[in-house]
Amino acid sequence: GQQNQKVGVQGGFLVVRPSSETYTHLLQLVYSGEFYGGFDAKTSGWFKSGYGKHIWGAMTIQGLMAYYFDVEQLHHSVELNKCRYNNIADNARTSSFAKNPKFPRCTLLPFVRNPSNTRYNFDDRVCRDGRETCDDTDCQRFPLKKARVLHYTYCKNPWNCNGCEYLETYKEPTCYEMSREWFKVRSTMVGEGNRTLDWVTGGREDGR
């Protein structure tokens, strides 16, 4: 059931202490081939631990590291708040519009809701990680001033201004703010102080 949902790690941000012993053991886990397909989050994944294909990258780092540090080495790991460290502006809940936890459509902005159109009339009440409440990891609404690391995998490359033509969910305002922060940092680099968004997106073919 949903209450037993296993959650993978986000491979975009890991803080590790190098250890040849740990590295060798991880290699042994991979070489064992003990990965079982499936999406049930119970008997799938590495060593039937439940870290299965409902997780992006279940066979590689995002599923393997989740298994290793949640099952074998729980006492040697610390889970950080994903909105503060590695915020991707995602929804903490599964929506009725996209039930697959891999594709959690973000929460509709109140003025967008339209009962006559299913695209603009869905709800999101069930936490993806199986908890009853998950407001602490609802990154689409997390104040960026409290964030320390931003990850653009969901918002996409800031120089492309992905989705700038619409405003539907809480994701968009957060992504736009993340893009602004990216350009603020870029402007501090030598030779970049006079760059504008028009130059970045249209002045060069690669936009970089």
C-alpha positions in Angstrom: 0.0 0.0 0.0 0.9 3.6 -0.1 1.9 3.5 3.5 4.8 1.2 2.6 6.2 3.3 -0.2 10.0 3.3 -0.4 11.7 6.5 -1.5 15.0 6.8 -3.4 17.8 9.2 -3.0 18.2 12.2 -5.3 21.4 11.5 -7.2 21.9 15.2 -7.9 23.1 15.9 -4.4 25.0 13.5 -2.2 27.6 14.4 0.5 29.8 11.4 1.2 33.0 10.6 3.0 35.3 8.7 0.7 35.8 5.1 1.8 37.4 2.3 -0.2 35.7 -0.2 2.0 32.2 1.2 1.3 33.1 1.5 -2.4 34.2 -2.1 -2.7 31.0 -3.3 -0.9 28.8 -1.3 -3.2 30.5 -2.9 -6.2 29.8 -6.3 -4.7 26.1 -5.4 -4.3 26.0 -4.4 -8.0 28.0 -7.5 -9.2 25.5 -9.7 -7.3 22.8 -8.9 -9.8 20.3 -9.1 -7.0 17.9 -6.5 -8.5 14.3 -7.4 -9.0 12.0 -5.5 -11.3 8.6 -4.3 -10.5 6.8 -1.3 -9.1 5.2 -2.7 -6.0 7.6 -1.0 -3.5 7.6 -4.2 -1.4 9.5 -7.0 -3.0 11.2 -5.2 -5.9 14.5 -3.5 -6.2 17.9 -4.5 -4.7 17.6 -7.7 -2.7 13.8 -7.4 -2.8 14.0 -4.4 -0.4 11.2 -2.4 -2.0 13.4 0.2 -3.7 12.0 -0.8 -7.1 11.2 0.8 -10.5 8.8 3.3 -9.0 12.0 5.2 -8.3 13.9 6.9 -11.1 17.3 5.2 -11.4 16.3 2.3 -9.2 19.0 0.0 -10.7 21.7 2.6 -10.3 22.6 5.2 -7.7 19.2 6.5 -6.7 17.9 3.1 -5.8 21.2 1.4 -4.8 22.2 4.2 -2.4 18.7 4.3 -0.9 18.9 0.6 -0.2 22.4 0.7 1.2 21.8 3.6 3.6 18.2 2.8 4.6 18.7 -0.9 5.1 22.4 -1.8 5.6 23.8 1.4 7.0 20.9 3.3 8.4 23.0 4.3 11.5 25.6 5.9 9.2 23.4 8.1 7.2 21.6 11.4 7.6 18.7 12.5 5.4 18.6 16.3 4.8 15.5 18.3 4.0 15.3 18.0 0.2 13.7 21.4 -0.2 16.6 23.1 1.6 19.3 21.1 0.0 18.7 20.2 -3.7 15.3 21.8 -4.2 13.7 20.9 -7.6 10.3 22.6 -7.0 8.4 19.3 -7.1 5.1 18.3 -5.5 5.3 16.2 -2.3 2.1 14.5 -3.3 0.7 12.3 -6.1 -2.0 14.0 -8.1 -5.1 12.5 -9.6 -4.0 13.9 -12.9 -0.8 11.9 -12.9 -1.0 9.0 -10.4 2.5 7.6 -11.1 4.8 8.9 -8.3 7.5 9.5 -11.0 5.3 12.2 -12.6 3.8 14.3 -9.8 2.0 17.2 -11.4 2.3 20.2 -9.1 -0.6 21.8 -7.2 -2.9 24.0 -9.2 -3.0 27.7 -8.5 -6.4 28.6 -7.2 -7.3 30.9 -10.1 -6.5 28.3 -12.6 -8.9 25.6 -11.5 -11.7 24.8 -14.0 -14.2 22.1 -13.1 -15.1 21.6 -16.7 -11.5 20.7 -17.8 -9.7 17.7 -16.2 -6.4 19.3 -16.9 -7.3 22.1 -14.5 -9.4 20.2 -12.0 -7.4 17.6 -10.2 -6.4 17.1 -6.6 -3.2 16.0 -4.8 -3.7 14.7 -1.3 -1.7 11.5 -1.0 2.0 11.9 0.1 4.4 10.3 -2.3 6.6 9.0 0.5 3.7 7.3 2.3 3.4 9.7 5.3 0.1 11.2 6.3 1.5 14.7 6.1 4.4 15.9 4.0 4.2 19.7 4.0 7.9 19.8 5.1 9.0 18.4 1.7 6.5 20.3 -0.5 9.3 21.9 -2.5 7.1 23.7 -5.0 6.1 26.1 -2.2 9.3 26.2 -0.2 10.7 29.7 0.3 13.9 29.9 -1.8 15.5 32.3 0.7 15.7 29.2 3.0 17.2 27.0 0.3 20.9 26.3 0.1 21.2 24.2 -3.1 18.9 24.4 -6.2 18.6 21.6 -8.7 17.2 22.5 -12.2 16.3 19.0 -13.3 12.5 19.7 -13.0 12.5 23.4 -13.9 15.0 22.7 -16.7 17.8 24.9 -18.0 17.3 28.5 -16.8 18.6 30.0 -20.0 15.7 28.4 -21.9 13.1 29.8 -19.5 11.1 26.6 -19.8 7.4 27.1 -19.5 7.6 30.9 -19.3 4.5 31.1 -21.5 2.1 29.7 -18.9 1.3 29.8 -15.2 -0.7 26.9 -13.9 0.7 25.4 -10.8 2.9 26.4 -7.8 5.9 25.0 -9.6 6.0 27.8 -12.2 6.5 30.8 -9.8 9.2 28.8 -7.9 11.0 27.8 -11.1 10.9 31.4 -12.3 12.4 32.5 -9.0 15.1 29.8 -9.4 15.9 31.1 -12.8 16.3 34.6 -11.5 18.7 33.3 -8.8 20.7 31.5 -11.4 21.2 34.8 -13.4 22.1 36.7 -10.3 24.9 34.3 -9.6 26.0 34.3 -13.2 26.2 38.1 -13.2 28.8 38.0 -10.5 31.2 36.1 -12.8 33.9 38.0 -14.7 32.7 39.2 -18.0 29.0 38.3 -17.3 27.8 41.5 -15.5 26.3 43.0 -18.6 24.5 39.9 -19.9 20.8 40.1 -20.4 18.2 37.3 -20.7 17.7 38.2 -24.3 21.4 37.8 -25.0 21.5 34.5 -23.2 18.5 33.0 -24.9 18.9 34.5 -28.4 22.3 36.1 -28.7 24.2 32.9 -29.1 23.1 29.6 -30.7 23.9 27.5 -27.6 22.4 30.1 -25.2 25.4 29.8 -22.9 
